[in-house]
Amino acid sequence: MTTIDFRLIRQLWMFLAVAEEQHFGRAAQRLNMSQPPLTEQIQVLEQSLKMSLFERSRRGTKLSPAGAAILPAVRQFAEQVERLERVVREVAAGQSGVLQVGAITSAMLDTVPELQHELRRQYPHLTVFVREIDSVEAIPALEAGELDVAFVRLDGPVGNGIESIPLAEDRLAVAVPRDHPLAELSRVRLRSLADVPLVMSARQVSPAYFDFLTAICRSNGFAPRVLHEVRSVTSQIAYVGCGQGVALVPASMRKLASENVVIRPLKERVMVVTAALAWNANRHNPMVDAVVSWANGVAGKVRTKG
């Protein structure tokens, strides 16, 4: 079993302060310590890593190439430590539990607030941490235990203990610039998008969703001309507003459209899963059970509407 090197953790924290302040004196003030011990600890860190982390001159301190290379990983490490400290404080303060939630942007706008309202009502001492993710990040994070539940675009079985419930579906529509000829139509045929550049949600963000939309286009006789691949529906609408093509989006996203973008329904009835709850059944958590119970109720309402 490897022993945690707390001295290294402290030294990395010091390295981050100096890297961000670009000055040993200011970094020492930020860390509530004097400068000589800070300088000494950075030197010890450099010796243990066998690399120079900073270039020092009369004009100040700047990162060396090696220091710049490790900075992103150290920054990510510091964020994880801060998250751990926050959870520990919440639990120590008497909170009854912590729930780590990941969600795509559209789910953060619609589904997650509804869940939080219900959880606050039933479990007033529960602490819920929400972070934005891409759909493709959900499964690895659930498997690793970094997330308890995820609200993503997911359709069909995943395996490895990951289970899911479709929570919301919506009719597919098209977002077009207000001055585009298609904006004059009350409904748009999919086939009419054959020669129009499209702004699509990136395949690397949500492979199943990208492949579904591509298959829909092909079934209507054309291969989509993808001009841009972006990370979210909100980005799709923003690109459309900048005249960068049109986008296939859920009809409910009309509430996000700016004044220069209109959402027109398709003539074809194509339904898409806009949010699904995913969780790891191999990791037992009573709070996850509560979320799944809530989700089953929401899914039942969706089926009733359908």
Secondary structure, DSSP 8 states (H G I E B T S, - for coil): -----HHHHHHHHHHHHHHHHTSHHHHHHHTTS-HHHHHHHHHHHHHHHTS--EEEETTEEEE-HHHHHHHHHHHHHHHHHHHHHHHHHHHHTT-SEEEEEEE-HHHHHTHHHHHHHHHHHH-TTEEEEEEE--HHHHHHHHHHTS-SEEEE---S--BTTEEEEEEEEEEEEEEEETTSGGGG-SSB-GGGGTTSEEEEE-TTT-HHHHHHHHHHHHHTT---EEEEEESSHHHHHHHHHTTS-BEEEEGGGGGG--TTEEEEEBSS--EEEEEEEEEETTS--HHHHHHHHHHHHHHHHHHHH-
